[in-house]
Amino acid sequence: MSEASVQQAEIAVEQEHVDRVHHRLGELRTEAEAMRARSYEHGKEATPEALYERDVMVHHANRTLQALDAESEGLVFGRLDLASGDTVHIGRLGIRDERFENLLVDWRAPMAAAFYQATPEHPLDVVRRRVIRCSRERVVDLSDDLLDPDRAPADMRVVGEGALMAALTRSRGDSMRNIVATIQKEQDEAIRAPEGGVTEITGGPGTGKTAVALHRAAYLLYREQRRLGGPGVLVVGPSPVFMSYISRVLPSMGEHNVELRALGEVLDGLAAQRLDDPRTAEVKGSPRMVKVLRRALRLPPPDAPEQLQIFYRGVVLKLGADELGRIRRSLHSKGSQPNRSRMRAADALLEALWRKAQEAADDDFQPDRERLITEIGERIEFHRFLVTWWPPLYPMQVLRWLSDPGRLARAARRLLSAEEIDLLAKSWTDVSEWTVADVALIDELRTLAGPPPRPRRADPDEEPPPRNYDEYAHVVVDESQDLSPMQWRMVGRRGRHASWTIVGDPVQSSWPDPDEAAEARREALSGARSHRRFTLRTNYRNSAEIFAHAADAVRDLVPADDLPAAVRSTGIEPRVREVDAAELPEAARSETAELVAGTEGTVGVITTMARRDEVREWLSAVDSERLRVVGSLEAKGMEYDGVLVVDPDGLAAESSTGRRALYVALSRATQLLAVLRTR
């Protein structure tokens, strides 16, 4: 038989099994729908026991349907032929036939581990490993690895090329694919690491760090469903663009109990996307801001009264500004949260009024302490004073107060320079949209101030405001090298009792003081008892030609071991072109059009954050749904088939980390890279 005939015959064999799997999937879906329908009938008895049983049955049926309805693309993707003669098919879900025999083994199950871990040196009793590529329910391609030729039967046929290299040539779309069919051994070891403590995954561009972290989350949810299924898993990434890019990976594997949040969305009720200029972001992210905010909370509110005057039984009791200031300082010195101290504030004021009454006592005025405190404490004018002198503190309101340079200078005395105070005050003047860096400050104020009283809702059907949730069982932090110390404090609060997966690459860091960020990270993860680290060293994204050009940007800044090795070569070198500044718009259009014509997947144009909108306007005439124009910070974690980097020198100058930011932009391309600079 010819090679093509052998492949078609083997495809027919696998198609028969795939048909059985999908037929059984339909039966299971019908059974789950029937169970859900019966559950609703069961609940009609309306007894507490029946209603509880109904809810449990409906929940189980819905979870089953969610898993069964996960994307059918690539439901069956692998097969192992074992030395024992047994055959095991691997897929996104575990499916058994009517006799409870395995039709499909879930990729996360121990039985499937050999699919990723077996090598010719250590075959793990695997004779042949087959990768099956499907389009919906149709098998379209096969790829075999013969791992143990000496134990292969005489009639065993081997077809296709290595699955990984085939996957690397596929064009990218707007969402990240899951990589369960092509996970490599070094990646699989990180995915299947024990759940507890901190698992750190480091590696350069294109090493699959993000995909490994997401597959690890799916693996842990499968293995630790009881512990992780209730509190859930939080995945934190750098930007909404990035979170949208990865959003389909976990649902495609049947996992829905995961929250994906960009750094500007970590705090409930806020969704910030706007970015500060780099210098302002550095000040907002500095750990010095903890003391600044703590002091800000201790300052009197801008409209706080400066004296309290009460008429009591013909005597004027008066507390002046100095006395009120001493009372405020005394209350704050006790260290309790201001919003939890309002009753203490009332008691302290009443006690001070009692001392004034004692000083005013004479033959005609003999005050009684208990009566005075009770009578004044019930007066409406006293409560009005208290509300304005010690009001509920709301984090966003407190941050807006700091737009007053004088007030900010008092809070930042000997902590921030005059230039830094000016930058912050200007950033909070007429705030119509919070920035990503502001979210961590608002969360810090939320923690320092304590919960304010819940406002009464006029409409009884109105939903209560969202409350912060900080009891996740597992937290994944992607692009961790970019988190500021204040962002580490914010993320750390979400996982005080959690296990962690931390993903990053120090070479790509955009935070100017790595030691400062490392200390904040240690504090955020201080509750974890164990720490394990995996380093991914193979760049699967870039061609060798593209990555060599990207690595040249930082080769003199970092150790050689921190740069991964690219595994494939295309023979196509990056294009670098210099033009006059006036020619830049037209050159950008022509280079972009050439990239769109030369690739089947997405094309990313990456430029400075400052001129992103300008470049978008230049390229508005380029008619392609595959084109994406992003700023340098938005390119974090992304990949495109073709990339045009516009103004690389400006991009490096814009970031405090200089050429490291350029390295990130240059390493986003999978197939073609063009660079456009001005003379």
N, C-alpha and C positions, 0 to 999 in steps of 0.2 A: 504493500500500500504506500502511496505517496504521502509526504508529510501533511499535505492539506487534507487528504482522506482520513489519515489517522486523527487529525485534530477534529474533523467533523464527526467522526465516530465517537470520540471521547466527549465532545459537546453533547451529543445525543444521549449518552449515558448519564451525564450530569443533569441534562434537561429533564429526564425521567424522574430523578430524585427531587429536583426543584419543584416540579409539578406536584409531587406527593406532599411536599412541605406546604405549598400554597393551598392545596386542597384541604389539608388538615387545619391550616390557619383559618380558612373560612368556616370550618366546623366549630372551631373553638370560639370564633367571634359570634356565631349563632348561639352557642351555648351560653356565652356571657350575656348576650342581649336578653335571652330567655330568663336567665337568673335575675337580671335587673328588673324585668317585668314582674316576675313572681315576687320579688322583694316588695314592690309597691303594693301588691295585693296583700301581702303578709301584714303590712303596716296598717291596713284598714281596721284591724281589731282595736286600735287606739289605746291599748294598755301600755304602760311604760315599758314593759319587757318587750312587747311586740314592736314598738317604735324603735327601741334600741337595736333589736335584731335586724329590723329593716334597714336602719342607717348603716350598720356594719356590712350587711349584704350588698347594699347599693355601693358603698365605698369600695368594697372588694371587686364588684363587677366593673365599676368605672375604671379602677386601676388596671384591671385585666384588659379592658377595651383600649385604654390608652397605650398599653404596651403592644397590643396586637395591631393597633392602627399606626404605630410608628412607621416612618417612611419605608416603603417596600423596596426601594432602590438598594440592591445589594443585600437583601435579607440573608441569602446563602452566599458566602464568599470564600469558604475554604473546605479542604478535605485532607485528612490524614490517613495514609495507608500504613498500618502498623506491622511490625515484624510478626505479631501473633496471627496475622491474616485479617484482623478486624479493620473496619473502616469507620471513621468518625467524620461527620460533616460539621463545620463550624459556621456560626452565624450571629446575627445581632441579638437573637432571642433563643431561649431554650424551648424546644417543641417536642412533645412525645406523641406517639400514635395511640390508637385505642387500647393497645396492650401495654402501654407505658414504656415502650421501647423508645430510645432516643432517635428521633428523626434529625434533630438539629441540636447541637450543644452550644450554649451561650458562650461567647468569646471570653467572658470573665470567669467561667467555671474552671476549677483546677484541671479538669480533663483537657481543656483547650490550651493550657499553658505551653505545651510542646509545639503548638503551631507557631509561636513566636520565639521560643527559646532553643529549638533544635537547630544544630549546625552540622555540617559534614564531620567536624571533629568530635562533636557530642550529639549524635542523632537522637538520643532519648527514645530508642525503639521505633523511631519514625523512618520508614523506608522511602516513602514519597510524600512530599508536601505539595498540595495543589491549591492555587489561587483561582477562584471562579469569579469571573466578572459578568454581572447580569445587567440588563436594562429592563427594569421592572421585573416581570416574571420570565424573561427570556434570557437564556445563557448566550452570551455573545463572544466570550473568549476564555481561554484557559492558559495557565502558566504553571509549569511543574519544576520542582527542585528534587532531584534524586539524591537523597542524603546518605543512603546506605546501599550502594550498588550490589555489594556481595550478598545481601539478603533479599534482593528483588526477585520475584518470580520471573520465569522466562517470558511470560506473556504480558508483563507490565509495560505499558506504553508511556512515554514521557514526551510532552509537547510544550511549545511556547518558550517564552523568555522569562527572566526573573521578574517577579511581580513589582518589586520596588522601582526598578529602572523604567518599567512601563508606566507606572503611576507618575513618575517625575516629569514625564513629557506631556502629561495632560494639561490642558489650559485651565486657568483659574477662573472662577466666577466671583459673585459678590459675597459668597458665604464660604466659610471653611468646611471642607469635607471631613468626615471622620476618617481615620486612618487604620481602622481595625484590620483591614486586609493586608496592610503593608508595614505594620509595626515591626521594628527591628529589635534585636536582642537587648541592646543597651537601653532602648526606650521601654521595653517590656519590663525590665528589672525595676525601673522607676515607677511604672504603673502599678505593679504588684507589690510594692514595698508595704510593710506593716502600716496599719492605720494611725497609731498613736504618735504623739509628739510632732516634730517638724520634719517634713521631707522637703529638702531643697533641691531644685532642678536647675542647673546652670548650663549655659552653652551659648555659643555665638549665633549669629543670624542663620535662619534656615535649618536649625538642628531639630525642629519639631517640638520645642519646649511647650508651647501653648497647647498643641494637640495632645501631647503626652499628659499635661496637667488635666485637661478635660476628660480624657479617657481614664485617668486615675480617679477622678470624681465619680465617673460612671461605675468603675470597678468597685470602689468603696461602697457606693450605694447598693450595689448588688450583694457584696459580701457582708456588709454591716447594716443591713436594712433596719433592723430593730433599733440600733443606736442612732443612726443618722437620719432615718426616714421621718421621724417626728420633728426634731429641731431643724433639720434641713442643712443644705450646703449653700454657702455664699461664694460666688466667683466675682472678684474685683479686677477690673481692667482699666486701661488708661483713658479711654474715650468712648463716647456713644458709637462712633463709627466702628471702632474695634469690637465693641460688644455686639453690634448688629452682625458683624462679619462672622463671629463665632457662635451666634445664637442658635443655629440649627444642629450643632454637633450633638449635644446631649439629648434633645428630643428625638433625634434620628436613631438613638440607641434605646429609646423607651424610658428615659429618665426625665421626669418633669418636676421633681421636688428640689429644684435648684434655682436660686436667684442670681441673675446676672446684673451687676451694677457697675457703671463707670464710676470713677472717683468722685465726680460731681453729683452722683446719685446715691451715695452710700447712706446719707441721712434721709430718713423718711420725710416726705413732703417737699423735698427740694430736688431740682433737676437742673443743675448748672452746667452750661457748656462753654460759656465765654472764658477766655484765657487772659490773665494779666500779662503785661509785658514781662520779660524774664526777670528784670531787676525787682519789680514789685512782687512777683511770685516768690522770689528768694526770701524777701523780708517776711512775707506772710507765712512761709513754710518754716521759718527758723524756730527752734525751740525757745528762743527768748520770748516769743509771743505768749507762752503760758503765763509768765509773770506779768506781762503787759495786760493780758485779759483779766487776770486775777485782781490786779490793781484797779482796772476799769470798773469792775463790779463793786469795788469798795468806795468809789467816788459817789457823792450825792447825785441823784438824778438831776438833769439840767434845770428842771422847774421845781426842785425841792424847796419848801419854805425854810427861811432862815431863823424863824423863831416860833415858839408855841406859847400862846397866851390863853389862859383859862380863868374865867371868873368862877370862884367857888365860895359860897356862903359869905359874899361881900368882900372877899379878898382876891386880888389879882395874883395868880401864880404864873410865872413867866420863865421860859427856858430860852436863852439867847443862842446865837450861832456857835459860840465856843463850846457851850455846854452840849448842844446837840451834836457837834462834831466829836466830842469826847465819848458820848454815848454810842455813836455810830462806830467809832474805832474800837471801842470795847466789845461791841457785838461781833464785829468781824474778827477780832483777835481770837475768838473762841473756835474759829475754823469751820463752823457749820455753814451749809449752803444758804445764801440769802433768802431764797424762796421758802426754805424750811424754818426761817428765823423770824417770821412776821409776828408770831405770838410773843417771842422773846423781846422783840423790839417794842411791842405794846407794853409789856411788863416793865421794861427798862424805863420807858417814858413815864409811866405811872409812878414808878419808884422815885424817879427824879422829882416829879411834882409833889410827892409826899414829903421829900426832904425840903422842898421850898415851903410847903405848908408848915412844917416844923419850925423853920426859921421865922415864919411870920406869926407864930402862935403868941397870943397874949391873953389877958384876962377875958377879953370878949370873944376870942377865937381859939378854941381848943379842939383841933381836928382829931378824928379817929381814923387810924390807918385803913382798916378794912372797909369802913364806910366810904372814905374818900376814893379809894381805888375802885370800889364797886360803882359808885355814882358817876365819877368821871369816865370810867371805862365804858359806861353805857351811853354816853352822850354822842350825838350825831356829829358834833363839831370835832370831837376827838378822833372819831373814825375817819372823817374827811381828811384831817391832818395826817393820820397814819398812812392813808392810801397814797398821798402825794409825797410824804417824806420817806416811806419805805414801801414803794409800790412793788407789785409783781414784776420780775425782770424777765423779759423775753429776749432770747439771744440775738435775733436780727435787729431788734430795737437798740440793744446795747451797742452793737457794731455800728449802727447808723450814728449814734451819739459821738462815736470816735471820729466822725468826719470834721468835728470841731478841732482844729489844730491845737488850741490851748488845752482842751480836755485830754487829747491824745498825748500831748507833751507831758502832762502831769502823770499819766499812766505809764509812759515810756521813759521816765527820767532815769538817766544813766544806763538805759538798756538799748535804746535806738538813737542813731544820729539824727541831726536836724534834717538831713536829706531824706533819710528813711521815714521820718515822721511826715514829711511833706508828701512823699509818694503815697503813703497809706491814706492820709487824710483826703487827698485828691481822689483816690480810687473809691472812696465811700461817699463822695459828694453826689447827691441826686442819684442814688442807686436805683436803677430800674431793673437791673438783672445782676444777680450775684455771679461771681466767678468761681471756677473750680477750686481755687485756693481758699476762697471764703468759706466753703462748706466745712472744711476742717476746723476753722476758727469758730464757726457757729456751733459745731458739735462740741468743741471745747467749752464754750460758754454754756451750752446746755448742761454739761456735766458739772461745771463749777457753780452755776446758779441754782441747780436743782429744779424739780418740776414746778412750774407755775400752776396756780389754781385753774382748773378746767372752766372755761367760760360757759355760762348758761346758754343753751341753744334756744332760739326763738321757735324754731320749727321742731317739734318732737320727732319727726321722721328724718331730720337731717343727720347725715353720718357724722360721728365724732371725728375730730382731727386725728390724723395718723399718729401712732406712737412708735417710738424707736424700738427696734427688735435687736437684741444683742446676745442671743442665746443660741447661735448657730453651733452645730456639732462639728462642722468642718469648714474651713475657710481656705479658698484658693486665691492667691495674690499673683497676678500676672504683671510683667514688666516692673517687677518690684524694685529694680535699681533706680527707678525714677521717683519713688515716693519721697516726699519731704518728711522731715521729722514730725510735723504736725499731722500729716496724713497717716503716718504710722501710728500715732496715738489714736486717731479716729478709727482706723481699721482694727487696731488691737482691742478696742472696746467691744467689737462684734464677736470676738472669739476668746473671751476670758477662760472658757472651759472647753475650747475646741481643739481639735488637731488641725494641722496646717500643711498646705502645699505651697511653697514659695518658689516662684519662677522668675528668673532674670539673668541678665548678662552684665557684669560690672563694666565691660568695655563700652556698652551703649548708654551708660548712665547720663542723665541730664541734670542730676543734682550736683552742685559744685563742691560740696564738702562730704565725701564718702564716709569719713569717720563719724561725722555728726549724724548722718542718716543711719549708719550701722548701730550706733548707740541707741537711737530711738527704736530701731528694729529689735534689738536685744530686749529692751524694756517691754515692747509690745508682745513679744513671744516668751516672756519670762516664766509664764506658767507651764510651758511645755517641758517635760522631763527628759525627752530624748531628741536627738538631732541626727539625721542622716543626710548625706549629700550625694547626688548623682550628677556627673558631668557628661553632657552629650557633646561629642567632638566631631560629628560628621554633618556637614552642611548639605542638605538634600535640596534646598531651594535654588540656589544660584548655580549657574554654570561656573566652571573653574575660571573662565575668562572674566566674568562679571565680578566674582568675589575677589580675584587678585587685584582688580582696580579699586574695589571698595576698601580692601585691607590696606592698600597703599596709603590711605588717608590717616591711618592710626598705627602703622607698623612700628614707627619709632617711639610710640607712646606707651605700648603695652607689651608684656611678655609674649613671645611667639606661641606659647602653649595656650594662651587665651583666645587664639584665632582658630576656628574650626577648619577642617579640610573639606573642600568641595569634591564631590565624587563623580561628576560627569563633565564632559567637555563637548562644546558645540562647534568650536572653531570660529565663533563669531565674536570679535572683539568689541568692546563698548565704543561708541562714537563720541568723541569730544570735539566740540566746535566753539570757536571764539568769534564774537561779532561785536560791532559797535553797539552802544546802549540804545541808539535810535532804531537799530535793526532787530532788537530783541523780540518785540511782539510778532513780527512776521516770521522770524526764525523759529519761534516757539510753535507757531501754527504749522509750519512745514514739517518740523521734526515730529510733532504729534500726529499729523496725518500719515507720515511714513510708518510710525509705530503701529497705528491702528490698522494700516494695510498689511503690516508684516506679522501680525499676531492674531490668533483666534479668540484669545481671552481678554481680560481687562487690561486697560492701559492707565497707569497712574502718572500724573504730572505733579511733582513735588517741588515746592518752593518755600520761601521764608513765610512765617506766619504773617508778617507785616504786608506782604504783597500778594497773598493768596487770592483775595477778591479781585485784584487787578489782573492777575494771570487768568482767572476764570473768565473775565470779560474779554481778554484777548482771544480765548479759545471758544467763545460762545458760538462761533460760526462752524466749528468742527462738529459735524453731524455724526455722533456715535453714542449709542447708549452704553458702550463699554468704557467710556472715558470718565476718569475721576480726577479732580484737581484738589489737592490737599496741602495743608501747611506741614511744616516739618514735624511738629508735635503730633499731628493727626496721623502721620504715617507710621507711628510706633506699632509694631506687631503685624502690620499689613503686608501683603504681597500681591504683586501684579505681574502679568506676563511680560508687559513692556513698561519701562519707566523712563520718563524724561525728568532730569533734575535741572531746574532753572535757577541760575544764580547761586552756584555752590559756595562761592566765597562769602556772599551775603548770608547764606544759611549758616555757615560756620561762625561768622561774626555775631549773628543774632543770639546764639546760645552761649552761656557762660562756660559750657564744656567744649566749645569750639569744634575741632575736627571730629570729635566723637559723634556729634549731631550729624555731621556730613556722612560719616560711616554708616549711620542708620539709614539715611536716605538712599545711599548708593547700593545698599544690600537688599532692596525690596524687590528687585526684578528676578523673574525666573528664566526668561528667554532673551530679551533684548534690553540694553541700557544705552541711553543717550544722555550726554551732559552738555548743557548750553551755558557758557559763561561770557561775560563782557570783557572786552579788552581793557 
